[in-house]
Amino acid sequence: MMDLYYKSTRNSDLKVTASEAILTGLAPDGGLFVPERIPKLDVTLDELKGMSYQETAYCVMKQFLTDFTEDELKACISKAYDSKFDTEEIAPLVKVDDTYYLELFHGATIAFKDMALSILPHLLTASAKKNNVENEIVILTATSGDTGKAALAGFADVEGTRIIVFYPKNGVSRIQELQMVTQKGGNVDVVAIHGNFDNAQSGVKAMFEDKELGEELSGRGYQFSSANSINIGRLVPQVVYYVYAYAKLLDNGEVRENERVDIVVPTGNFGNILAAYYAKLMGIPIDKLICASNENKVLFDFFRTGVYDKNRDFVLTTSPSMDILISSNLERLIYLIAGEDSDRTRALMEELRSGGRYEISADMKAGLADFLGGYASEEETAEEIGRIYEKTGYVMDTHTAVASHVCRKLCDGGKKCVIASTASPYKFVKSVMTAIDRSYEGKDEFALLETLRDVSKTPMPQAIKDILEADIIHRAECDADKMEETVKGILGI
């Protein structure tokens, strides 16, 4: 197999191995690492359909992570996808009515981030050994709700690492917040910032790009890496479940070989839908990639007009993991449609940084032909939860409901449609139960957990049971412009 190297979206001359890209997280110039080519699968669809999730993961990931040995990669996969997941399939594909929901929330923290963050710590520590890294690796992460807990759970007490998570105070659900602030681990810190997710993400990226800070940390035996989806070690494992989903459709006789399907993804930072695009480029018969937004519809407007403009009101919604106005992973797609022109990509990202907007050219817009954008209002999101429950008895969370609504509006009825179901309804119990029946509106969020169990006829996840009895450990808060100061304080610098 040919070695696959990674280059920066802002400097095509910079080339690193997969393990170096995973270790670094963000390229030194502020760009994102992308593979120099999207590899093709070396197995047939017929071979894929009989594979377990773990076997599928190896088939996909070995194509991207070529400097890992077979033993190293298989060890990472077996440690990641084990009894932490409450279903043997890891990512069940559930048919509801005539649509397929790819349930990505059966891991330890009941959100899709577990799918990649269960394996990232193992990829990262293997990468550190491979590159003879002696510094302690500081995982610096901003979260809009789900990444934070999944990263904390993945890295807690992992030798040679520290993890610091920033989340927007009052910008996540109460259950999401409790999952983070009750996290145990001697290497774990959680900080609420006074601001929104974009403030947190921008603060984290600024620290990665600060060369003086990097040198100061190195002098004290530390180096930054990221658990956000800007890390290619997050993105590659996400490709796996789209390959697996198509293989399951085939195995179950739901599609004919090479029959094309649409994929709908509730989208904030753009990593999850980009992974579906990578699966398509690898050879999976996917037709349209449908990007579903909530009322923070910056991506919907971009796909419609070719203008990305974050200069708008930030809306707090019932689908908080999508409350994002700067979709970092979009830069990887921009690089592809710019003909892998890093100068052009860098110029557009500079326009975004300085003025909060950019406009792509007509030829770049033509490169978006595989994508469609749609959005759901808060009212439409709630209506979708109630509608599907009334019709089928299936209960979905608010993010999945955004995608389900958009699917109904945009999917071609002649094609099968797979919706990425990104979180358990238990994580957003108040919004979900209120959508099913308005009489629950005044009820206590935690009292509704048992009601949801009865209504959905699904057991309460262990992740929820755990936080009901856990003590709050992390109470730190800071202003958005004090994040670097806070990190230095935590590290004793």
LINRAMO-V890871 format. One record per residue. N is the residue number from 1. SS is DSSP state (H for helix, E for strand, C for the rest). OMEGA is omega in degrees with one decimal (999 if undefined). D_FIRST is the distance of its C-alpha to the first C-alpha in Angstrom with 2 decimals. Layout:
n->N ss->SS omega->OMEGA d_first->D_FIRST
n->N ss->SS omega->OMEGA d_first->D_FIRST
//
This chain:
n->1 ss->C omega->177.4 d_first->0.00
n->2 ss->C omega->174.7 d_first->3.80
n->3 ss->C omega->177.2 d_first->6.42
n->4 ss->C omega->179.4 d_first->8.82
n->5 ss->C omega->-179.0 d_first->12.39
n->6 ss->E omega->178.7 d_first->15.68
n->7 ss->E omega->-179.4 d_first->18.87
n->8 ss->E omega->176.0 d_first->22.45
n->9 ss->C omega->-177.3 d_first->24.22
n->10 ss->C omega->178.5 d_first->27.05
n->11 ss->E omega->-176.9 d_first->25.36
n->12 ss->E omega->179.9 d_first->22.29
n->13 ss->E omega->179.3 d_first->22.48
n->14 ss->E omega->-178.9 d_first->21.76
n->15 ss->E omega->178.3 d_first->18.11
n->16 ss->E omega->174.9 d_first->17.09
n->17 ss->C omega->177.8 d_first->14.27
n->18 ss->H omega->-177.5 d_first->14.19
n->19 ss->H omega->176.6 d_first->16.49
n->20 ss->H omega->179.0 d_first->18.79
n->21 ss->H omega->179.4 d_first->19.13
n->22 ss->H omega->-179.6 d_first->20.04
n->23 ss->H omega->-174.0 d_first->22.49
n->24 ss->H omega->-179.5 d_first->24.15
n->25 ss->C omega->179.8 d_first->24.49
n->26 ss->C omega->178.1 d_first->26.06
n->27 ss->C omega->-176.7 d_first->25.24
n->28 ss->C omega->-179.6 d_first->28.07
n->29 ss->C omega->-179.4 d_first->29.42
n->30 ss->C omega->177.7 d_first->29.88
n->31 ss->C omega->178.4 d_first->26.99
n->32 ss->C omega->178.0 d_first->24.31
n->33 ss->E omega->176.8 d_first->20.65
n->34 ss->E omega->177.0 d_first->18.49
n->35 ss->E omega->-179.1 d_first->14.80
n->36 ss->C omega->171.1 d_first->14.57
n->37 ss->C omega->173.7 d_first->13.45
n->38 ss->C omega->-176.2 d_first->13.60
n->39 ss->C omega->175.8 d_first->10.39
n->40 ss->C omega->173.6 d_first->11.32
n->41 ss->C omega->179.2 d_first->11.63
n->42 ss->C omega->174.0 d_first->10.06
n->43 ss->C omega->179.3 d_first->13.45
n->44 ss->C omega->175.4 d_first->16.86
n->45 ss->H omega->179.5 d_first->19.76
n->46 ss->H omega->176.9 d_first->21.62
n->47 ss->H omega->-178.3 d_first->19.16
n->48 ss->H omega->-170.0 d_first->19.19
n->49 ss->C omega->178.4 d_first->22.97
n->50 ss->C omega->-173.0 d_first->23.46
n->51 ss->C omega->171.1 d_first->21.34
n->52 ss->C omega->178.1 d_first->22.95
n->53 ss->H omega->-177.7 d_first->22.39
n->54 ss->H omega->178.9 d_first->20.51
n->55 ss->H omega->176.9 d_first->18.13
n->56 ss->H omega->-179.7 d_first->17.65
n->57 ss->H omega->-179.9 d_first->17.07
n->58 ss->H omega->-179.4 d_first->14.17
n->59 ss->H omega->-179.1 d_first->12.55
n->60 ss->H omega->-169.5 d_first->13.16
n->61 ss->H omega->179.2 d_first->12.75
n->62 ss->H omega->179.1 d_first->9.38
n->63 ss->H omega->-178.5 d_first->8.15
n->64 ss->H omega->-171.7 d_first->10.58
n->65 ss->C omega->-168.4 d_first->10.86
n->66 ss->C omega->177.3 d_first->7.72
n->67 ss->C omega->170.9 d_first->10.30
n->68 ss->C omega->174.7 d_first->11.83
n->69 ss->C omega->177.4 d_first->11.62
n->70 ss->H omega->-179.2 d_first->12.00
n->71 ss->H omega->-179.5 d_first->15.68
n->72 ss->H omega->-176.1 d_first->16.20
n->73 ss->H omega->179.4 d_first->14.94
n->74 ss->H omega->177.2 d_first->16.83
n->75 ss->H omega->177.9 d_first->19.83
n->76 ss->H omega->-177.4 d_first->19.99
n->77 ss->H omega->-176.8 d_first->19.90
n->78 ss->H omega->177.0 d_first->22.57
n->79 ss->H omega->-175.6 d_first->24.78
n->80 ss->H omega->-170.0 d_first->24.67
n->81 ss->C omega->-175.6 d_first->25.29
n->82 ss->C omega->-174.8 d_first->28.19
n->83 ss->C omega->172.4 d_first->31.98
n->84 ss->C omega->179.7 d_first->32.19
n->85 ss->C omega->-173.4 d_first->31.75
n->86 ss->C omega->173.1 d_first->34.86
n->87 ss->C omega->-178.4 d_first->33.25
n->88 ss->C omega->-177.9 d_first->30.91
n->89 ss->C omega->-176.2 d_first->28.89
n->90 ss->C omega->-180.0 d_first->28.21
n->91 ss->C omega->-178.1 d_first->28.47
n->92 ss->C omega->174.8 d_first->31.13
n->93 ss->E omega->-172.1 d_first->31.56
n->94 ss->E omega->178.3 d_first->35.33
n->95 ss->E omega->177.8 d_first->37.17
n->96 ss->E omega->-173.9 d_first->40.30
n->97 ss->C omega->-179.4 d_first->42.44
n->98 ss->C omega->-177.7 d_first->40.06
n->99 ss->E omega->-178.0 d_first->37.43
n->100 ss->E omega->178.5 d_first->34.51
n->101 ss->E omega->177.7 d_first->34.31
n->102 ss->E omega->-173.4 d_first->31.01
n->103 ss->E omega->-174.6 d_first->32.57
n->104 ss->C omega->-171.5 d_first->30.49
n->105 ss->C omega->-176.8 d_first->33.34
n->106 ss->C omega->178.3 d_first->33.36
n->107 ss->C omega->-171.4 d_first->32.10
n->108 ss->C omega->-176.6 d_first->34.27
n->109 ss->C omega->172.8 d_first->35.60
n->110 ss->C omega->172.8 d_first->35.85
n->111 ss->E omega->-173.2 d_first->33.87
n->112 ss->C omega->-179.8 d_first->30.43
n->113 ss->H omega->177.6 d_first->29.50
n->114 ss->H omega->-175.5 d_first->29.16
n->115 ss->H omega->178.7 d_first->26.03
n->116 ss->H omega->-174.7 d_first->24.10
n->117 ss->H omega->171.1 d_first->26.54
n->118 ss->H omega->-177.2 d_first->26.39
n->119 ss->H omega->-175.5 d_first->22.84
n->120 ss->H omega->179.4 d_first->23.06
n->121 ss->H omega->-179.4 d_first->25.24
n->122 ss->H omega->176.0 d_first->22.80
n->123 ss->H omega->-176.3 d_first->19.83
n->124 ss->H omega->-179.6 d_first->22.28
n->125 ss->H omega->175.2 d_first->23.67
n->126 ss->H omega->178.6 d_first->20.30
n->127 ss->H omega->179.7 d_first->19.43
n->128 ss->H omega->178.2 d_first->22.87
n->129 ss->H omega->-178.0 d_first->22.45
n->130 ss->H omega->-176.7 d_first->19.10
n->131 ss->C omega->176.1 d_first->20.93
n->132 ss->C omega->179.9 d_first->24.23
n->133 ss->C omega->179.2 d_first->26.21
n->134 ss->C omega->178.2 d_first->29.83
n->135 ss->C omega->169.3 d_first->31.43
n->136 ss->E omega->-177.6 d_first->32.31
n->137 ss->E omega->179.7 d_first->30.17
n->138 ss->E omega->178.2 d_first->32.51
n->139 ss->E omega->-177.2 d_first->31.16
n->140 ss->E omega->-170.1 d_first->33.24
n->141 ss->E omega->169.6 d_first->33.39
n->142 ss->E omega->-178.3 d_first->35.60
n->143 ss->E omega->170.9 d_first->36.17
n->144 ss->C omega->173.6 d_first->38.00
n->145 ss->C omega->-171.8 d_first->38.46
n->146 ss->H omega->179.8 d_first->35.47
n->147 ss->H omega->-175.4 d_first->32.74
n->148 ss->H omega->-178.3 d_first->35.29
n->149 ss->H omega->-179.4 d_first->36.06
n->150 ss->H omega->178.0 d_first->32.52
n->151 ss->H omega->179.0 d_first->31.42
n->152 ss->H omega->-179.5 d_first->34.54
n->153 ss->H omega->-178.3 d_first->33.97
n->154 ss->H omega->-173.3 d_first->30.33
n->155 ss->H omega->-177.9 d_first->31.15
n->156 ss->C omega->177.2 d_first->34.64
n->157 ss->C omega->172.4 d_first->35.10
n->158 ss->C omega->-174.9 d_first->31.42
n->159 ss->C omega->176.8 d_first->31.85
n->160 ss->C omega->-179.6 d_first->31.25
n->161 ss->E omega->165.3 d_first->31.57
n->162 ss->E omega->175.1 d_first->34.46
n->163 ss->E omega->177.7 d_first->34.51
n->164 ss->E omega->-177.9 d_first->37.00
n->165 ss->E omega->174.3 d_first->37.30
n->166 ss->E omega->176.6 d_first->39.58
n->167 ss->E omega->-179.4 d_first->40.93
n->168 ss->E omega->176.0 d_first->43.71
n->169 ss->C omega->-178.0 d_first->47.00
n->170 ss->C omega->-179.9 d_first->48.46
n->171 ss->C omega->177.1 d_first->45.26
n->172 ss->C omega->178.2 d_first->43.70
n->173 ss->C omega->-179.0 d_first->45.20
n->174 ss->H omega->-179.9 d_first->47.37
n->175 ss->H omega->175.7 d_first->45.04
n->176 ss->H omega->-179.1 d_first->42.01
n->177 ss->H omega->-179.6 d_first->44.11
n->178 ss->H omega->177.5 d_first->45.28
n->179 ss->H omega->-178.6 d_first->41.79
n->180 ss->H omega->-171.4 d_first->40.99
n->181 ss->H omega->175.6 d_first->44.29
n->182 ss->C omega->-175.6 d_first->44.52
n->183 ss->C omega->176.7 d_first->41.09
n->184 ss->C omega->176.8 d_first->41.47
n->185 ss->C omega->-177.7 d_first->39.50
n->186 ss->C omega->-177.1 d_first->40.49
n->187 ss->C omega->-168.0 d_first->37.78
n->188 ss->E omega->171.3 d_first->38.52
n->189 ss->E omega->-179.5 d_first->40.59
n->190 ss->E omega->-177.0 d_first->41.42
n->191 ss->E omega->173.3 d_first->43.42
n->192 ss->E omega->176.7 d_first->45.11
n->193 ss->E omega->176.0 d_first->45.49
n->194 ss->E omega->-176.4 d_first->48.43
n->195 ss->C omega->-179.7 d_first->46.55
n->196 ss->C omega->-177.1 d_first->43.96
n->197 ss->H omega->-179.4 d_first->40.18
n->198 ss->H omega->175.6 d_first->39.61
n->199 ss->H omega->-179.2 d_first->41.72
n->200 ss->H omega->-178.3 d_first->39.65
n->201 ss->H omega->179.4 d_first->36.29
n->202 ss->H omega->178.7 d_first->37.67
n->203 ss->H omega->178.5 d_first->39.02
n->204 ss->H omega->-179.6 d_first->35.72
n->205 ss->H omega->179.8 d_first->33.87
n->206 ss->H omega->178.7 d_first->36.72
n->207 ss->H omega->177.4 d_first->36.29
n->208 ss->H omega->-175.0 d_first->32.56
n->209 ss->H omega->-176.6 d_first->33.48
n->210 ss->C omega->-176.0 d_first->36.42
n->211 ss->H omega->179.7 d_first->35.36
n->212 ss->H omega->178.1 d_first->38.70
n->213 ss->H omega->178.7 d_first->38.27
n->214 ss->H omega->179.2 d_first->34.79
n->215 ss->H omega->178.6 d_first->36.32
n->216 ss->H omega->178.6 d_first->39.23
n->217 ss->H omega->-178.4 d_first->37.03
n->218 ss->H omega->178.2 d_first->34.92
n->219 ss->H omega->179.3 d_first->38.24
n->220 ss->C omega->174.6 d_first->39.13
n->221 ss->C omega->179.8 d_first->35.89
n->222 ss->E omega->165.8 d_first->34.25
n->223 ss->E omega->-178.4 d_first->31.38
n->224 ss->E omega->161.5 d_first->30.79
n->225 ss->E omega->-172.7 d_first->27.88
n->226 ss->C omega->171.1 d_first->28.04
n->227 ss->C omega->175.9 d_first->27.84
n->228 ss->C omega->-176.7 d_first->28.66
n->229 ss->C omega->169.7 d_first->26.32
n->230 ss->C omega->179.3 d_first->25.85
n->231 ss->C omega->-178.3 d_first->23.34
n->232 ss->H omega->176.0 d_first->19.79
n->233 ss->H omega->171.5 d_first->19.71
n->234 ss->H omega->-172.3 d_first->22.41
n->235 ss->H omega->-175.9 d_first->20.98
n->236 ss->H omega->178.5 d_first->17.55
n->237 ss->H omega->179.1 d_first->19.34
n->238 ss->H omega->177.2 d_first->21.80
n->239 ss->H omega->-172.9 d_first->19.38
n->240 ss->H omega->-170.5 d_first->19.14
n->241 ss->H omega->174.0 d_first->22.81
n->242 ss->H omega->174.4 d_first->22.92
n->243 ss->H omega->-179.4 d_first->20.21
n->244 ss->H omega->-178.3 d_first->22.22
n->245 ss->H omega->179.4 d_first->25.49
n->246 ss->H omega->178.8 d_first->24.63
n->247 ss->H omega->178.9 d_first->23.49
n->248 ss->H omega->176.5 d_first->26.85
n->249 ss->H omega->179.9 d_first->28.80
n->250 ss->H omega->-178.0 d_first->27.34
n->251 ss->H omega->-178.7 d_first->27.97
n->252 ss->C omega->-179.8 d_first->31.50
n->253 ss->C omega->-178.5 d_first->32.30
n->254 ss->C omega->175.3 d_first->32.93
n->255 ss->C omega->171.2 d_first->30.80
n->256 ss->C omega->179.1 d_first->29.88
n->257 ss->C omega->-179.4 d_first->26.27
n->258 ss->C omega->172.4 d_first->25.25
n->259 ss->C omega->-175.2 d_first->28.56
n->260 ss->C omega->179.6 d_first->28.19
n->261 ss->E omega->172.0 d_first->29.45
n->262 ss->E omega->176.6 d_first->30.70
n->263 ss->E omega->177.6 d_first->29.67
n->264 ss->E omega->-175.4 d_first->32.39
n->265 ss->E omega->171.5 d_first->31.74
n->266 ss->E omega->-161.7 d_first->34.56
n->267 ss->C omega->173.3 d_first->33.45
n->268 ss->C omega->-175.7 d_first->34.43
n->269 ss->C omega->171.8 d_first->31.76
n->270 ss->C omega->-178.5 d_first->29.43
n->271 ss->H omega->-174.7 d_first->26.36
n->272 ss->H omega->178.9 d_first->26.70
n->273 ss->H omega->175.4 d_first->27.02
n->274 ss->H omega->177.1 d_first->24.26
n->275 ss->H omega->176.6 d_first->21.91
n->276 ss->H omega->177.2 d_first->23.25
n->277 ss->H omega->176.5 d_first->22.54
n->278 ss->H omega->177.6 d_first->18.87
n->279 ss->H omega->177.4 d_first->18.87
n->280 ss->H omega->-178.9 d_first->20.54
n->281 ss->H omega->176.6 d_first->18.09
n->282 ss->H omega->177.4 d_first->15.23
n->283 ss->C omega->178.2 d_first->17.37
n->284 ss->C omega->-175.2 d_first->20.10
n->285 ss->C omega->176.8 d_first->23.49
n->286 ss->E omega->177.9 d_first->25.30
n->287 ss->E omega->-177.3 d_first->28.19
n->288 ss->E omega->171.4 d_first->30.10
n->289 ss->E omega->-171.5 d_first->29.22
n->290 ss->E omega->-175.1 d_first->32.69
n->291 ss->E omega->-176.2 d_first->33.36
n->292 ss->E omega->-179.4 d_first->36.43
n->293 ss->E omega->169.1 d_first->38.54
n->294 ss->C omega->-175.1 d_first->41.72
n->295 ss->C omega->169.7 d_first->44.67
n->296 ss->C omega->-163.5 d_first->42.58
n->297 ss->C omega->-179.9 d_first->41.26
n->298 ss->H omega->179.7 d_first->39.77
n->299 ss->H omega->175.7 d_first->36.59
n->300 ss->H omega->-179.6 d_first->38.73
n->301 ss->H omega->179.6 d_first->40.69
n->302 ss->H omega->-178.7 d_first->37.61
n->303 ss->H omega->-179.6 d_first->36.17
n->304 ss->H omega->-169.9 d_first->39.69
n->305 ss->H omega->-173.0 d_first->40.66
n->306 ss->C omega->178.0 d_first->37.72
n->307 ss->E omega->173.5 d_first->39.61
n->308 ss->E omega->-173.9 d_first->38.34
n->309 ss->E omega->-179.7 d_first->41.50
n->310 ss->C omega->-178.9 d_first->41.82
n->311 ss->C omega->-177.2 d_first->45.50
n->312 ss->C omega->177.8 d_first->46.98
n->313 ss->C omega->175.7 d_first->48.49
n->314 ss->C omega->-174.2 d_first->46.23
n->315 ss->C omega->172.3 d_first->47.04
n->316 ss->C omega->-174.9 d_first->46.92
n->317 ss->C omega->176.8 d_first->46.10
n->318 ss->C omega->174.3 d_first->45.74
n->319 ss->C omega->-167.1 d_first->41.94
n->320 ss->H omega->-179.7 d_first->41.57
n->321 ss->H omega->177.3 d_first->37.78
n->322 ss->H omega->179.4 d_first->37.83
n->323 ss->C omega->-171.8 d_first->40.63
n->324 ss->C omega->176.5 d_first->38.56
n->325 ss->C omega->175.2 d_first->39.34
n->326 ss->C omega->-176.8 d_first->36.41
n->327 ss->C omega->-169.6 d_first->33.17
n->328 ss->C omega->-174.1 d_first->30.70
n->329 ss->C omega->176.8 d_first->27.46
n->330 ss->H omega->179.7 d_first->28.94
n->331 ss->H omega->179.0 d_first->28.01
n->332 ss->H omega->177.1 d_first->24.31
n->333 ss->H omega->178.2 d_first->25.50
n->334 ss->H omega->179.3 d_first->27.96
n->335 ss->H omega->179.8 d_first->25.23
n->336 ss->H omega->-176.2 d_first->23.37
n->337 ss->H omega->174.1 d_first->26.66
n->338 ss->C omega->-179.9 d_first->27.76
n->339 ss->C omega->-178.6 d_first->25.05
n->340 ss->C omega->177.9 d_first->23.12
n->341 ss->C omega->-174.4 d_first->26.24
n->342 ss->H omega->178.3 d_first->26.57
n->343 ss->H omega->179.9 d_first->30.14
n->344 ss->H omega->179.8 d_first->31.24
n->345 ss->H omega->-178.7 d_first->29.71
n->346 ss->H omega->-179.5 d_first->31.34
n->347 ss->H omega->178.8 d_first->34.65
n->348 ss->H omega->-180.0 d_first->34.68
n->349 ss->H omega->176.3 d_first->33.93
n->350 ss->H omega->175.6 d_first->36.74
n->351 ss->H omega->178.9 d_first->39.04
n->352 ss->H omega->-178.2 d_first->38.26
n->353 ss->H omega->-173.6 d_first->38.96
n->354 ss->H omega->-175.0 d_first->42.17
n->355 ss->H omega->177.4 d_first->43.65
n->356 ss->C omega->179.6 d_first->41.92
n->357 ss->E omega->168.1 d_first->40.82
n->358 ss->E omega->177.8 d_first->38.84
n->359 ss->E omega->179.8 d_first->38.70
n->360 ss->C omega->-178.2 d_first->35.74
n->361 ss->C omega->-179.5 d_first->36.32
n->362 ss->H omega->-179.1 d_first->36.75
n->363 ss->H omega->176.7 d_first->33.43
n->364 ss->H omega->179.9 d_first->31.65
n->365 ss->H omega->177.6 d_first->33.75
n->366 ss->H omega->178.7 d_first->32.61
n->367 ss->C omega->179.5 d_first->29.04
n->368 ss->C omega->-173.0 d_first->30.33
n->369 ss->C omega->-179.3 d_first->31.03
n->370 ss->C omega->-171.8 d_first->28.76
n->371 ss->E omega->167.9 d_first->30.88
n->372 ss->E omega->176.7 d_first->34.43
n->373 ss->E omega->174.1 d_first->36.51
n->374 ss->E omega->176.7 d_first->39.36
n->375 ss->E omega->177.0 d_first->41.43
n->376 ss->C omega->173.7 d_first->43.92
n->377 ss->C omega->176.8 d_first->47.08
n->378 ss->H omega->179.8 d_first->48.23
n->379 ss->H omega->-180.0 d_first->50.69
n->380 ss->H omega->178.3 d_first->48.16
n->381 ss->H omega->179.3 d_first->45.79
n->382 ss->H omega->179.4 d_first->48.65
n->383 ss->H omega->-178.1 d_first->49.79
n->384 ss->H omega->177.8 d_first->46.36
n->385 ss->H omega->-179.5 d_first->46.34
n->386 ss->H omega->-177.4 d_first->49.87
n->387 ss->H omega->-178.6 d_first->49.25
n->388 ss->H omega->179.0 d_first->46.26
n->389 ss->H omega->-179.0 d_first->48.10
n->390 ss->H omega->-175.3 d_first->51.28
n->391 ss->H omega->-169.3 d_first->49.55
n->392 ss->H omega->-174.4 d_first->47.09
n->393 ss->C omega->-179.5 d_first->47.74
n->394 ss->C omega->-179.3 d_first->44.20
n->395 ss->C omega->179.8 d_first->44.24
n->396 ss->C omega->177.9 d_first->41.66
n->397 ss->C omega->-174.4 d_first->41.45
n->398 ss->H omega->-179.4 d_first->42.37
n->399 ss->H omega->178.0 d_first->38.87
n->400 ss->H omega->179.9 d_first->37.93
n->401 ss->H omega->175.2 d_first->41.34
n->402 ss->H omega->-179.4 d_first->40.56
n->403 ss->H omega->-178.6 d_first->37.51
n->404 ss->H omega->177.7 d_first->39.59
n->405 ss->H omega->-178.9 d_first->42.35
n->406 ss->H omega->177.8 d_first->40.05
n->407 ss->H omega->-179.2 d_first->38.40
n->408 ss->H omega->-177.1 d_first->41.89
n->409 ss->H omega->-167.5 d_first->42.68
n->410 ss->H omega->-174.5 d_first->39.55
n->411 ss->C omega->175.6 d_first->37.61
n->412 ss->C omega->-176.0 d_first->38.10
n->413 ss->C omega->-179.6 d_first->40.03
n->414 ss->C omega->-177.8 d_first->38.34
n->415 ss->C omega->173.0 d_first->34.89
n->416 ss->E omega->-177.2 d_first->33.84
n->417 ss->E omega->176.8 d_first->33.53
n->418 ss->E omega->177.8 d_first->31.59
n->419 ss->E omega->174.1 d_first->33.08
n->420 ss->E omega->179.7 d_first->31.29
n->421 ss->E omega->-161.1 d_first->34.00
n->422 ss->C omega->179.7 d_first->33.45
n->423 ss->E omega->176.2 d_first->36.27
n->424 ss->C omega->176.0 d_first->38.77
n->425 ss->H omega->178.6 d_first->42.27
n->426 ss->H omega->-177.7 d_first->43.59
n->427 ss->H omega->-177.3 d_first->42.20
n->428 ss->H omega->-167.7 d_first->44.51
n->429 ss->H omega->-176.5 d_first->47.28
n->430 ss->H omega->-179.5 d_first->50.19
n->431 ss->H omega->-177.3 d_first->48.75
n->432 ss->H omega->-177.2 d_first->47.58
n->433 ss->H omega->177.4 d_first->50.88
n->434 ss->H omega->177.9 d_first->52.96
n->435 ss->H omega->179.3 d_first->51.09
n->436 ss->H omega->-178.4 d_first->51.92
n->437 ss->C omega->-176.7 d_first->55.54
n->438 ss->H omega->-177.6 d_first->57.32
n->439 ss->H omega->178.9 d_first->59.69
n->440 ss->H omega->-171.6 d_first->57.00
n->441 ss->C omega->-176.1 d_first->57.15
n->442 ss->C omega->-174.9 d_first->59.46
n->443 ss->C omega->177.2 d_first->57.93
n->444 ss->C omega->-176.7 d_first->56.24
n->445 ss->C omega->-175.3 d_first->52.42
n->446 ss->C omega->175.9 d_first->52.13
n->447 ss->C omega->-177.4 d_first->54.85
n->448 ss->H omega->-178.0 d_first->52.86
n->449 ss->H omega->179.5 d_first->49.91
n->450 ss->H omega->176.6 d_first->51.84
n->451 ss->H omega->178.2 d_first->52.96
n->452 ss->H omega->178.1 d_first->49.38
n->453 ss->H omega->-178.2 d_first->48.57
n->454 ss->H omega->-177.1 d_first->51.48
n->455 ss->H omega->-175.6 d_first->50.79
n->456 ss->H omega->-176.8 d_first->47.06
n->457 ss->C omega->174.8 d_first->47.47
n->458 ss->C omega->-178.6 d_first->44.40
n->459 ss->C omega->177.2 d_first->44.65
n->460 ss->C omega->-178.0 d_first->44.81
n->461 ss->C omega->178.7 d_first->41.44
n->462 ss->H omega->-179.4 d_first->41.50
n->463 ss->H omega->178.2 d_first->40.47
n->464 ss->H omega->178.6 d_first->43.79
n->465 ss->H omega->-176.8 d_first->45.86
n->466 ss->H omega->-175.2 d_first->44.56
n->467 ss->H omega->-179.7 d_first->45.71
n->468 ss->H omega->-177.4 d_first->49.12
n->469 ss->H omega->-171.7 d_first->49.98
n->470 ss->C omega->175.6 d_first->48.09
n->471 ss->C omega->174.7 d_first->49.78
n->472 ss->C omega->-176.7 d_first->48.97
n->473 ss->C omega->-171.7 d_first->47.41
n->474 ss->C omega->-178.3 d_first->46.30
n->475 ss->C omega->-175.5 d_first->49.03
n->476 ss->E omega->174.5 d_first->47.90
n->477 ss->E omega->174.4 d_first->48.33
n->478 ss->E omega->172.8 d_first->48.08
n->479 ss->E omega->-176.1 d_first->48.61
n->480 ss->H omega->-178.9 d_first->45.58
n->481 ss->H omega->-179.2 d_first->46.36
n->482 ss->H omega->-175.5 d_first->46.54
n->483 ss->H omega->179.8 d_first->42.98
n->484 ss->H omega->178.5 d_first->42.06
n->485 ss->H omega->-179.5 d_first->45.36
n->486 ss->H omega->178.3 d_first->44.68
n->487 ss->H omega->179.9 d_first->41.24
n->488 ss->H omega->179.0 d_first->42.89
n->489 ss->H omega->179.7 d_first->45.64
n->490 ss->H omega->-176.7 d_first->43.32
n->491 ss->H omega->178.7 d_first->41.46
n->492 ss->C omega->-179.1 d_first->44.80
n->493 ss->C omega->999 d_first->44.24
//
